[in-house]
């Protein structure tokens, strides 16, 4: 039995190597499992066809990031203007990436909102850039949520500090009034009051 197990292992390793031959045989053999087997081969070929393009796009986007993050503010603004004028899907991704960087040179308050607006139509499409656009859209949406939460917390902290300062001023004013009244003269406890 042990020898038979070893003898069947190499043929199993050989058939997975040519994937185009394996799925049609599996789809014809069992009729009951055909829907589950047929669904898997249909998804597998579509993923590899977009994978090289997506890998190349991701590589270019990462190279852009490395270059952009070191630019001075004036050069970063020129690069953003160039990307906006280009209008291609890849340039739109790069522009959204640049606008969404938290420590981007020359970042303005509305840049994150602008990046989200640029990514939305691209993420809804079915172009090779769409999956990366959806990923970036999700990340920037979360970043905006966290920035808004941070802004709210900073405002609450300022409000609490202002309230704390007001209470301290009131306490200091009460202490000043108390000091201006002079030392308290307590009446002797044994002295009865006369009506």
N, C-alpha and C positions, 0 to 999 in steps of 0.2 A: 504494500500500500504506500509505503514511503517513497518507493521508486516511481510509482505512478503519479504521485503528487508532484515530484520534481520534474517528471516528463511533461506534465501539462502546463507547468508554469511558463516555459519559454514561448509556447504558442499563444498564451494569453497576452504576454508582453508584446508580441509582434503585431497582432491585429489592432491594438489601440494606436499604433504609430500612424497607419493611414486612416484618419478619421472619416474621409468621404465614403469609404467602403463599409465601415462599421455601422453607421446609422441606418442605411437602407435595409440591411440584413435584419437588424433589431426591429425595425418597423414592420417587416413582413412576417416575422415568426409568430409572436403571440397576438391574437386579435383582441383579447381582453385588455391587455396593457398597452395597446397601440396609442390611445390618446395621451397617456403620460409620456411614453417614449417619443412620440411624434412632436410633442410640445418642446422637449428638451433640445432635439437637433435644430429646430427652427430658431431657437434663441441663440444657440452656440455660434452659427455662422455669422449672424449679424454683429455680435460683439467683436470678433476678431477683425472684421472689415473696418470698423471705426477705431479700433485700438491703435494702429500705427499713426493715424491722423491725430488722434487725441493725445498720444504720447508726444508727438512732434509739437503740437500746439502747447501742451503743458511745458515742454522744454523751453520753447520760445518765451512763454509767459514768465517762467522762473528767471530766465536770462534778463528779460526786461526788468523784472523786480530788482535784481542785483544791480543793474545799471542805474535804474531810476532812484533808488533810495540814497545813492551817493551824490546825486546832482545838487548843485546850489539852487536856491529858490527861483532865480531868474531862468535858469536852464530848464527847471522842472515845469515852469509855466509855459515856456516855448514848446516843450515836448507835449504837454497836455493840449495846447492849441493845434499842434501838428496832428495828433491822434484824433482830435475832434473833427478836423478838416478831412481826414482820410475817410472816415465813415465805414470802413470795412468791419466785418464781424470781429476779426482779430484785434483791430485797432480799438474797437468799442470795448472789448474785454480788457485790453491794456489800460485804456483810459479809466474804466470803472475800477480796476485794480489800483491805479495811481490815486484816484480820488478817495478810495476807501482806506488807504494806508493811514493809521493813526498818527504817525510821526512824519508824514510826508512833508517835504519842503514846501512852504507856502500854503499849507492847507487852510481852507476857508470854512466857516461854519456850515454852509449849505452843500459842501462837496459830497458828503455821504448820501444825502437825499438825491443829488444829481446822479451819483453812481447807481443807486437803486433804480432810478428812472431809466437809465441807459440799459441796464441788465434785464429789466422785465420783458421787453419784447423779444430779446435774444433768447431768454430762458424758455419762452413759450414755443419757440420754433423747433424744428427738427434738424437743424444744421449740425455739423460736427462740433460746433462750438457750444451748442445748447447744454449738454451735460455739465460742462465747466461753468457756463453762465449760471445754471441752477445752483451749483455748489457755491459759487461766489455770491450769488444773491442770498442764499440762506445764511452764509457767514456774515455778510454785511447787514442783513436784517437783524441778526442776533447782536452784532456790534452796535447798531443803532439803539436797540432795546437797552443794552447795558449802559451806553452813554447817556441815554435819557434817565435811566435809573440813577446813575451817578450824579447827574445834574439835579435831580429831585432831592437826593440825599445831601448834596452840598447846600441846596437852598434850605432844607430843614435844619442843617447845622448852623447856617447863618441866622436863621430865625431864632433858634434856641440860644445862640450866643447873644443876639440882640435882646432877647427876653431876660437872659441872665444879667446882662449889663444894666437893664432897667431896674431889675430887682436889687442889684447891688447899689445903684444910685439911691433908690428908695430907702434901703437899709442905712446907708451912710447919712441920708437926710434925717432919718429918725434918730440916729445916734447923735447928730449935731444938735437936734432939738433937745434931746435928753441932757447933753452937756451944758447947753445954754440955760437950762432950768436950775443948774447948780446941784449941789449935793442934796439928797433927800433928807428931810428932817422927819424922822419918824416920831410920832407921838408916843409918850410913855404908855405902856400897856396897863399900868396900874392906875393911871389917872382916870377917874370916872368923868363922864361928861355931865355937865349940869344943864338941865333944860331951861 
